[in-house]
Amino acid sequence: MTPVEPGASIEALPEHPALAIHRNNFFGATRRALGELYRTVEALVGTDFFAVMARDFILADPPSSPVMMDYGAEFPSFIARYPAVRDLAYLPDVAAFEWEMHQVRYAAEAQALEPDDLAALSPAALIRLELSLIPAARVFVSDYAVARLWHAHWIEPLKLSSLGPIDDPTCVLIVRRDLEVSVINLTWGQAVLLESVQGGAGLGVATAMALEEDEAHDISRSNAKLALARCLMPRTRD
């Protein structure tokens, strides 16, 4: 048997019938895992093209763990560098959106604050409140209408033809509640508030930052909307 050079890639291994079967099984299983995760990307480029792109990604960044649920985080950045889809400027953001959906779907459970918990606090207590997003929540922002594109493919497919301009921005909250992942539209001020809270700002400071970035930010309505979304929890200190 021909010795294998250290660091040889999967493609460079000596051809042997058993090895060929194993390699094909490996690529097939990994490609299917990527297809399940990036369903909208596959729908946009077609199954055959996606298979080629996925194979190139697997060769460039093979799994380092047998736990396939953790694989695929680098696929959006790979797509951004992939020459054959250079004209689809929105495609990396579609992939990034689907990865965030995946992360939210399998994030750890945590007890979110209920609307009544926040309603019971005085304005002074609210200002001092230190919060964070629950693990199963993400703010997602893009220059393209990727959330609407995902929605048109999988939630209301008949509306795909009336999607509208792809260069409309996306600003949404992705959150899991009662085992269901929901996508909630945010104003820019609400997104700034949530990202500021997640970055360590207290609610008072985060609200001030939201008002600075978005003059139309409505404090009462936004607080009520985010409370109903059940996406916040008290910040824990390490």
BELDA-V875566 format. One record per residue. N is the residue number from 0. RES is the residue in one letter. NEAR is the number of other C-alpha atoms within 8 Angstrom. Layout:
n:N res:RES near:NEAR
n:N res:RES near:NEAR
This chain:
n:0 res:M near:2
n:1 res:T near:4
n:2 res:P near:4
n:3 res:V near:7
n:4 res:E near:5
n:5 res:P near:4
n:6 res:G near:4
n:7 res:A near:8
n:8 res:S near:7
n:9 res:I near:7
n:10 res:E near:4
n:11 res:A near:6
n:12 res:L near:8
n:13 res:P near:6
n:14 res:E near:6
n:15 res:H near:6
n:16 res:P near:6
n:17 res:A near:6
n:18 res:L near:8
n:19 res:A near:9
n:20 res:I near:8
n:21 res:H near:8
n:22 res:R near:9
n:23 res:N near:8
n:24 res:N near:8
n:25 res:F near:8
n:26 res:F near:10
n:27 res:G near:8
n:28 res:A near:8
n:29 res:T near:10
n:30 res:R near:12
n:31 res:R near:8
n:32 res:A near:9
n:33 res:L near:10
n:34 res:G near:10
n:35 res:E near:7
n:36 res:L near:9
n:37 res:Y near:11
n:38 res:R near:8
n:39 res:T near:11
n:40 res:V near:11
n:41 res:E near:11
n:42 res:A near:8
n:43 res:L near:6
n:44 res:V near:8
n:45 res:G near:8
n:46 res:T near:8
n:47 res:D near:6
n:48 res:F near:8
n:49 res:F near:12
n:50 res:A near:9
n:51 res:V near:8
n:52 res:M near:8
n:53 res:A near:10
n:54 res:R near:10
n:55 res:D near:8
n:56 res:F near:11
n:57 res:I near:12
n:58 res:L near:9
n:59 res:A near:6
n:60 res:D near:6
n:61 res:P near:7
n:62 res:P near:8
n:63 res:S near:4
n:64 res:S near:7
n:65 res:P near:5
n:66 res:V near:6
n:67 res:M near:9
n:68 res:M near:4
n:69 res:D near:7
n:70 res:Y near:8
n:71 res:G near:7
n:72 res:A near:7
n:73 res:E near:6
n:74 res:F near:9
n:75 res:P near:12
n:76 res:S near:8
n:77 res:F near:9
n:78 res:I near:10
n:79 res:A near:11
n:80 res:R near:7
n:81 res:Y near:8
n:82 res:P near:5
n:83 res:A near:5
n:84 res:V near:10
n:85 res:R near:9
n:86 res:D near:5
n:87 res:L near:6
n:88 res:A near:8
n:89 res:Y near:9
n:90 res:L near:11
n:91 res:P near:11
n:92 res:D near:11
n:93 res:V near:14
n:94 res:A near:13
n:95 res:A near:9
n:96 res:F near:11
n:97 res:E near:11
n:98 res:W near:12
n:99 res:E near:11
n:100 res:M near:10
n:101 res:H near:9
n:102 res:Q near:9
n:103 res:V near:15
n:104 res:R near:11
n:105 res:Y near:7
n:106 res:A near:8
n:107 res:A near:6
n:108 res:E near:6
n:109 res:A near:8
n:110 res:Q near:6
n:111 res:A near:9
n:112 res:L near:12
n:113 res:E near:9
n:114 res:P near:10
n:115 res:D near:6
n:116 res:D near:8
n:117 res:L near:10
n:118 res:A near:7
n:119 res:A near:6
n:120 res:L near:9
n:121 res:S near:7
n:122 res:P near:6
n:123 res:A near:7
n:124 res:A near:8
n:125 res:L near:11
n:126 res:I near:10
n:127 res:R near:9
n:128 res:L near:10
n:129 res:E near:11
n:130 res:L near:13
n:131 res:S near:11
n:132 res:L near:13
n:133 res:I near:11
n:134 res:P near:9
n:135 res:A near:16
n:136 res:A near:12
n:137 res:R near:10
n:138 res:V near:11
n:139 res:F near:11
n:140 res:V near:8
n:141 res:S near:10
n:142 res:D near:8
n:143 res:Y near:11
n:144 res:A near:13
n:145 res:V near:13
n:146 res:A near:11
n:147 res:R near:9
n:148 res:L near:11
n:149 res:W near:11
n:150 res:H near:10
n:151 res:A near:13
n:152 res:H near:10
n:153 res:W near:7
n:154 res:I near:7
n:155 res:E near:9
n:156 res:P near:9
n:157 res:L near:6
n:158 res:K near:8
n:159 res:L near:10
n:160 res:S near:5
n:161 res:S near:5
n:162 res:L near:10
n:163 res:G near:4
n:164 res:P near:6
n:165 res:I near:10
n:166 res:D near:7
n:167 res:D near:8
n:168 res:P near:9
n:169 res:T near:13
n:170 res:C near:13
n:171 res:V near:13
n:172 res:L near:13
n:173 res:I near:15
n:174 res:V near:14
n:175 res:R near:12
n:176 res:R near:8
n:177 res:D near:4
n:178 res:L near:6
n:179 res:E near:7
n:180 res:V near:11
n:181 res:S near:8
n:182 res:V near:9
n:183 res:I near:8
n:184 res:N near:7
n:185 res:L near:10
n:186 res:T near:8
n:187 res:W near:10
n:188 res:G near:13
n:189 res:Q near:11
n:190 res:A near:14
n:191 res:V near:12
n:192 res:L near:13
n:193 res:L near:11
n:194 res:E near:9
n:195 res:S near:11
n:196 res:V near:15
n:197 res:Q near:10
n:198 res:G near:6
n:199 res:G near:9
n:200 res:A near:11
n:201 res:G near:12
n:202 res:L near:14
n:203 res:G near:11
n:204 res:V near:9
n:205 res:A near:14
n:206 res:T near:10
n:207 res:A near:8
n:208 res:M near:11
n:209 res:A near:15
n:210 res:L near:11
n:211 res:E near:7
n:212 res:E near:9
n:213 res:D near:9
n:214 res:E near:6
n:215 res:A near:6
n:216 res:H near:11
n:217 res:D near:6
n:218 res:I near:7
n:219 res:S near:6
n:220 res:R near:7
n:221 res:S near:10
n:222 res:N near:8
n:223 res:A near:9
n:224 res:K near:8
n:225 res:L near:10
n:226 res:A near:13
n:227 res:L near:8
n:228 res:A near:7
n:229 res:R near:11
n:230 res:C near:13
n:231 res:L near:12
n:232 res:M near:12
n:233 res:P near:9
n:234 res:R near:7
n:235 res:T near:4
n:236 res:R near:3
n:237 res:D near:2
